[in-house]
Amino acid sequence: MNKSFKHLDTITALFVTILLISNVTSTKIVAFGPLTFDGGTILFPLSYIFGDILTEVYGYARSRKVIWLGFVAALVMSLTFIVVGALPPAADWQNQDAYNKILGLTPRIVVASLIAYFVGGFSNAFTLAKLKLWTNGQRLWLRTIGSTLVGQVVDTGLFILIAFTGVVPNSLIWTLIVSNYLFKCGVEILFTPVTYWITGWLKQQEHEDFYDRDTNFNPFPFSG
C-alpha cells in the first residue's frame, strides 16, 4: 500500500472534481429527448468510469480512500452552501432568492446525495473487484458494465427516493429513476473503449494490475 504511483493523484483529483460539479448541476432538471433527469447526470457517469479505473488498476483499498475523499469534499461543499445561504445578504446584493434556488441545498437533498454516493460508490467498487477475481482479470467490459449496473441502480434509486418522495408526483419519481439509470449506464457502455485504453495505459505506466485476493472489503477503514 506504500507503493508510489505517477498518476493516482491525478485520477483522484479528476474523480472528486467530477463529483462536486455533478452535485451542483443536479439542481436543474433537464429534458434530453425522451429522457428526463437532473443536470448532474450529464457528467456524473464519468465518476463511475474513474471509479472503475481506480479499482481495476489500483485495487479496492486505494479506491476506498478516493471514495472517502469524495464523500468528505461533497459534505464540506454542501455544508458551506447551506451556511452561506443562511448568512444575511449585503444590503445592496439582490440575488439571495437566486442563490437559494440554485445552491440553497436542503438537508434532505444533502443527506440523499451523500447516502446515495456512499452506497453506490462502494457497491460499484466491490462488484468490480469481485468480478475481477471471478473472471481472472479477463473480460474487462463485463466488470466495468456489470459494476455500473449494480452501483448506478443503488445510487440513482436511493438519491431520488430519499430526495423527492412526497415532494414530486410518484410518476415523475419513477421517470427520473428510469431516465437517470438508462442514461448513466448508456454512458458507461459508450465509453467502454476509452476505459479499455486508459486502464491499459495506466497499468503499463504504473506497473500495477491489482487483484483483491486478500482485501478487507469493509468500506469504513481508510486503509488496510
Order of alpha helices (4+ residues) and beta strands (2+ residues): alpha-beta-beta-alpha-alpha-alpha-alpha-alpha-alpha-alpha
